[in-house]
Amino acid sequence: MHDKNWFLVQFKHKCHFIAERNLKAQGYYTFLPMEENIVYRYGKNIATKTPLFPGYLFIEFSIALDNWSGIRSTFGVSGLISQNNKPQIIPQSIMHELINRCDENGMLFPPKDIKKGDKIMVRNSAFSKFISTIDQIDSKNRIWVLMNILGRQSRVQVKSEQIQICL
C-alpha cells in the first residue's frame, strides 16, 4: 500500500492563491495555513490574510503512485523542496498539529493555552518587536500584557489574535 505524504512547495512571490488553485486543478490536496495581519494603509488599519510560512504551501501526494514531476512546472510554483532530486517528506505529526491549529479555511486559530507570566510578542502592532509578559487574563478573555517601553513597565490590553507565544 502506498500512503500519501505531505511535502513542501515553494511558490513565486505573491502567487500563493494561484499556485494553490492550479495544484488543486491537477487533483492534488493542498494546505496553505494563513494568518491575519493588520496593516496601516491610506490612513486606516486594514486586515489582510497572509501565508503563515511566506513563500511555501503544503501538498499531499504519493511518491510511488502520483506523477509529481509536473508540480514544478505548475503556474505559480517555483519548485518542490527536494534533496537529491527526491521530495522531502514532512512528518505526519507536524502536519497533524498544524492542521489542528487552523480552521477549515486554513486560518490560524489564536493561542488558547496561554496563562499569566507567559512570554509573548504582540503581532500587528507598533510594539511588534517587544517581548512582553502576560499580566492578566479576565473572564471575558481580555488580555493585558506588561511591556518595557522606554525603560518603564507599561500595561497594555491586546487581542488574543495578536499574541505570538515566545518559545
Protein Blocks (a to p, Z undefined) as FASTA:
>chain_A
ZZdddddddddehilmmmmmmmmmnopacddddddddddeehiacdddddfbghiacddd
dfklpccklmmmpghiabdcdeehiacdddfklmmmmmmmpcfkopacddfkbcehiacd
dehifklmpccddfbdcfkopacddddeehiacdddddfklpccdZZ
